[in-house]
Amino acid sequence: MNHTLINDNQIRELLNPSRELTIEKKELTLKANDMVRNILSSKKSLENYNETKSYLATLYDNLKGIFDYAKVPIELRERQFLNKTGFAMSPKNAITTINDTFRVSGFIRAIDLAIKDLKENFKGETLHIIYPACGPLAPLLVPLLVYYSSNNIYSSKDFKVTFIDIQEGAIISLLSLLKVLELEDFVKEVICSDAVEYETKSDVHLVVLEAMQHGFTKEGQLSISKHFAELLHKKGIFLPQEVVINAIITTGEEEYKQQWEDVEITSSFGMKTQKRVPLGELLKVNTETLRGMNILELDENTRLIECASYRVPTLEDNEFQWIMLFTTNVVIYKDEVLNEYDTGITHPLPDLNICINFIPKNDIRPTDLYIKSGDMIKFYYKLVGLPGFLVTKGVE
């Protein structure tokens, strides 16, 4: 028989009386209301950043209380694994998403605007919203549901939500949260399943999906997106509307150190890189490209998407080594965007296995790829257990 060993701190946590819910629904509702009202009345800016961050931190503390109250077993709280589409983050780590200020506030504004537009386009219909990979707190939507319900803006006649997550611990937490906040009327289904296995005969009007890590790696955003793009009503809305990944060559010293020395908040507002050498766009993900995407099947476990080819330009001699960087920009909906450094999911990702114009003297790895100015290189996107980009030398 297999047993999950827990340490003394985990036992203390289980015995902690604070695990009993001490926050009343009224108090939690007020906090969610204040936060959403603040977010909907503001725009993405550095001036609003600290205030919004404070609201999110306060709400996180309270929602974490719900997560503890749900008494998710330790093995389910900390369970993380790889499946065929990507990495499934542990519920314990997933609850911290709500602290990502620009990400959460941007999605909340975008979802609110998308629902307004859909209500105009589907007059009299009850919209079907699907939130795959929702996590234990469904932070991009639950605060909005609280706001809509308590202010009589929308009711369950306006829309129903299907929540999906592969982690049993996340589902246990979410069910407790929806019950405490008395949001059950808005719920169509809560499903514990791999999102790509979900099927429905009913119309899908809005999909809200954020299963990304920086550089479009590790998690299954693309595979899940492709699945739901096929289920979406032809007049429906997919959030995010578009994700664009580019490749650039730069120096780590300037990219990650020099440009931030006098900057209080790391974000796209403070970027001042000078030595970047852009290669170009690698992948554009939206409903149109998803539906027309060609996938190369190498074997039953390995699929590739063919991306772009570029020639490595002539690079000036530099005291610091050149590195390959994958950058991400996200259009959540219309003017609501997340640019580089605004959030964890758009933080540029270096590929340190790509050696540009140098061969390391030490720490040589079998996965290293040596390229030099003038070489043609080709990019693929791997749809495997850990998705991400693969760089190869191209054929002249």
Secondary structure, DSSP 8 states (H G I E B T S, - for coil): -------HHHHHHHH-GGGS--S-HHHHHHHHHHHHHHHHTS-S-HHHHHHHHHHHHHHHHHHHHHHHHTT--HHHHS--EE-SS-EE--HHHHGGGGG-HHHHHHHHHHHHHHHHHHHHHTTT--EEEEEET-TTT-TTTHHHHHHHHHTTS--TTTEEEEEEES-HHHHHHHHHHHHHTT-GGGEEEEEES-GGG---SS-EEEEE-----GGG-SS-HHHHHHHHHHHEEEEEEEESSEEEEEEEEEEHHHHHTGGGTT-SS-SGGG----S-EEEEEEEEESHHHHHT---EEEETTEEEEEEEEEE-------SS-EEEEEEEEEEEETTEEE-TTSSGGGS-EEETTEEES---SS---TT-EEE-TT-EEEEEEEESSS-EEEEEE---
